[in-house]
Amino acid sequence: MSTITAQGATITGPCFSYHQKRPTDIFDFEAGFPVSQPITAAGRVKMSKLPTVKVVRIIYQGGYEGLGAAWGEFCEWIEAEGLNVQESLWECYLTDPDSNPDPDTWRTELNRPLSE
């Protein structure tokens, strides 16, 4: 966040995590924020973009410990509907501990890009 503000940019939306492929026992992902202008890479901070794709999306409400089960139910629903999705996925943390300490109020957007 300090790199973003040091370059004169502002954060324009909630934090997200982008996974190139569905996590297994290993998580390999980028964490980021939408920003008001491009930023220059500095240290571990770099500019990237979420893909421009159609997605299937749900909103999970509750503490982070329930995200694994929420993803499992979401993926089961996707499969039952016969939807073809890409390997990538992302979460958008719409509300979090900074907005309200009660985890029952936290909302996380779950996104799976659709295959063409």
C-alpha positions in Angstrom: 0.0 0.0 0.0 2.9 2.4 0.7 4.3 1.8 -2.8 1.0 2.7 -4.3 0.6 5.9 -2.4 4.3 6.8 -2.8 3.7 6.8 -6.5 0.7 9.2 -6.2 -1.9 6.5 -7.0 -4.9 5.7 -4.8 -6.6 2.4 -4.1 -10.0 2.4 -5.8 -11.6 -0.8 -4.6 -11.3 -3.8 -2.3 -8.3 -6.1 -2.0 -8.3 -9.3 -4.1 -6.3 -12.5 -4.5 -5.8 -13.9 -8.0 -4.9 -17.6 -8.5 -3.5 -18.8 -11.9 -4.9 -22.3 -11.0 -7.2 -23.7 -8.4 -5.3 -24.1 -5.1 -4.5 -27.6 -3.8 -2.3 -28.0 -0.8 -0.1 -25.2 -2.2 -1.4 -21.7 -2.8 0.4 -19.7 -5.5 -1.4 -16.3 -5.9 -1.1 -12.6 -6.3 -2.7 -10.2 -3.8 -3.6 -6.8 -5.1 -5.8 -3.7 -5.2 -7.4 -1.8 -8.0 -5.6 1.5 -8.4 -6.3 4.9 -10.0 -3.3 4.9 -12.3 -0.5 2.5 -13.5 2.3 2.0 -11.0 6.0 1.3 -11.6 7.4 -2.0 -10.2 9.2 -1.6 -6.9 10.5 -4.6 -4.9 7.8 -7.3 -4.8 5.2 -4.9 -6.0 4.3 -5.0 -9.7 1.5 -3.9 -11.9 -0.9 -6.6 -13.2 -4.5 -6.9 -14.4 -7.3 -9.3 -13.7 -8.3 -10.9 -17.0 -11.2 -9.5 -19.0 -13.5 -12.5 -19.1 -17.1 -13.6 -18.3 -17.2 -15.1 -14.9 -19.6 -17.1 -12.7 -19.7 -15.4 -9.3 -21.2 -15.8 -5.8 -20.9 -13.8 -2.6 -19.9 -15.7 0.5 -20.8 -14.1 3.8 -18.9 -15.2 6.9 -15.4 -15.7 8.4 -12.5 -16.6 6.3 -12.3 -20.1 7.8 -15.5 -20.9 5.8 -14.0 -20.0 2.5 -12.8 -23.5 1.7 -16.3 -24.9 2.1 -17.8 -22.1 0.2 -15.5 -22.7 -2.7 -16.3 -26.4 -2.6 -20.0 -25.8 -2.8 -19.6 -23.2 -5.5 -17.4 -25.6 -7.6 -20.0 -28.4 -7.1 -22.7 -26.1 -8.4 -20.6 -25.1 -11.4 -20.1 -28.7 -12.3 -23.8 -29.6 -11.7 -24.7 -26.7 -14.1 -22.4 -28.1 -16.7 -20.4 -24.8 -16.9 -16.9 -24.9 -18.4 -14.5 -22.8 -16.3 -10.8 -21.8 -16.7 -8.2 -22.9 -14.2 -7.8 -19.4 -12.7 -10.0 -17.9 -10.0 -10.1 -14.9 -7.7 -11.5 -13.6 -4.5 -12.5 -10.0 -3.8 -12.7 -9.1 -0.2 -15.7 -6.7 -0.2 -15.8 -6.4 3.6 -13.3 -7.5 6.2 -12.1 -7.0 9.8 -11.2 -3.3 9.0 -14.9 -2.6 8.1 -16.4 -4.6 11.0 -14.9 -6.9 13.6 -17.8 -9.4 13.4 -16.8 -12.1 10.9 -20.4 -12.9 10.3 -20.7 -9.6 8.3 -17.6 -10.2 6.1 -18.4 -10.6 2.4 -16.1 -12.2 -0.1 -16.8 -12.4 -3.9 -15.8 -15.7 -5.4 -15.1 -15.7 -9.2 -14.4 -18.4 -11.8 -13.8 -17.3 -15.3 -15.9 -19.1 -18.0 -14.1 -20.9 -20.8 -15.1 -19.8 -24.3 
